[in-house]
Amino acid sequence: FKTGCLSKLHWLDELVRHKILDILGDISLVGPVNAHIIAVLSSHKLNAELASKLLDFRRKEEL
């Protein structure tokens, strides 16, 4: 099926897998996070905004 991807998909859910890896990688840069995250239409930009808010929250908790 056509997806607009440049290469052939190996799995039907490959795009979802990629999005999951993206958010896990972006948020892991914050350090350990104990949270339940639901992402809808996520992007690296939105992931970075979430990571920034998590860091701000963590800094406030350390005070």
N, C-alpha and C positions, 0 to 999 in steps of 0.2 A: 504494500500500500504506500501511497505517496504522503510524505510528511513535510517536505521542504528541507530535509536534511541533505547534507552534501554526500554522505556515505550511506551504504545499505545498513538497515537496522538488523541487529542480531536477534533481538527479542521484541515481542510486541509491546512490552512495557519499558523499553530502553530509555525513552524520553523521561519517563517518571523516575527511573533509576538515576538518571543523570541529574535531575533536579534535586533528588534526595542527597546525592553526593555533594552537589554544590552547596546546599545549606549546611550540611554537616561540616564540610571543610571550612566554610566562612565562619560559622559560629565557633568551631573548635579553636580558632585563633584567639578567642576571648579567654580560653582556659576551661576548666571543668564547669559544666553547667548542669544543674539538676532541674530539668524543666520538661514539660510536655509542650512541644511546638507543633502548631498546625499552620502550614504555609499554603496560601492560596495565591496563585499567580506570582510566585516568588521570583526574584531576580537577584543578581549579585548586589545591585544598588540597595534593594530592600533588605537583603541579608546584612549588608554593611550597616544600615541604619539600626537594625535590631541589635547587632553586635555592639554598636556605640551606646545604645540605651542600656544594654546589659552591663557594660563597663561602667557607665555613670551610676547605675544602681549599686553595683558592687563597691564603688568608691564611697558612696554615701553610707553604705552599711558598715564600712570599715572605720568611719569617724566615731 
